[in-house]
Amino acid sequence: MSVPLAFMGVILIWSTTPLAIQWSGQEVGFLFGITSRMLLGVIAGLTVAVVMGIRLPWHAAARLTYLAAGLGLFFAMLSVYWASQYIPSGWISVLFGIAPIITGIMAGIWLDEQALTPARVAGMLLGVAGLAVMLLGAQSLGASAPLGIAAMLFSVTAYSASAVAIKRIGADIPALATTIGGLAVTVPLLLAVYYLSGTPLPHAIPARAAISITYLGIIGSVLGFALYYYVLRQVEATRVALITLITPVIALLLGHILNGEPLQPEAWVGTTAILSGLLLFEYGHNLNGWL
């Protein structure tokens, strides 16, 4: 598969995922939304693997990859779904935009990728400033909005750690196998959380929630993660995280148009600062002589 096409696919899926996450939990609860999505995803993934004749490798490196992917999915996605109750869907994508910075720091430590330069430090500071602006704007969204932002920061950290761990393990296995293996680790953990929480099953599932869960389970989980892990194998971990430069703007607009979410000035200022910081973080090496 063409790497640019895979990049475009991930961008499209990730741009629509935040809104689908919010819709999937409406009237049924966020725990039902994420658990049913991942359960559907692992079933769909295994079905595709059987049809395509793809076998899951089971050597030591493959098992470590599944564990890294599964734990990353569990902590990252559970935090995202919880946060979606308190912040607009577009903000989820914007806050995920700091992933390249966190990934870059971790990759510099564990993968010996690009070290921190003055330009990268400046980009990090600009990104933090953008987060501060969005945190100020969150006050108008309710008292729980800052908690939603904190949950998103934890989610991004878990996602970045998982990506770097998978890259460090370096197992040469199919992207779909990584997806299925990761989901197979995530689903039992989610089922355990659902059971321990005492959350009852919904009596009925609204049509929009059902469609969103199906979309996320098949397109978001199987196709989206397969494309993501494929791209991750082909390029540096920090380059993969650059996908988050594009998705925030699209997600903000989709949330406003399709879900009536307000486009606050703080959101646009914070988004601009974060994305500018990411550009400086990734491409500011040409300015190092000035910084």
Secondary structure, 3 states (H helix, E strand, C coil): CCHHHHHHHHHHHHHHHHHHHHHHHCCCCHHHHHHHHHHHHHHHHHHHHHHHCCCCCCCHHHHHHHHHHHHHHHHHHHHHHHHCCCCCHHHHHHHHHHHHHHHHHHHHHHCCCCCCCHHHHHHHHHHHHHHHHHHHHHHHHCCCHHHHHHHHHHHHHHHHHHHHHHHHHCCCCCHHHHHHHHHHHHHHHHHHHHHHHCCCCCCCCCHHHHHHHHHHHHHHHHHHHHHHHHHHHHCCHHHHHHHHHCHHHHHHHHHHHHHCCCCCHHHHHHHHHHHHHHHHHHHHHHHCCCC
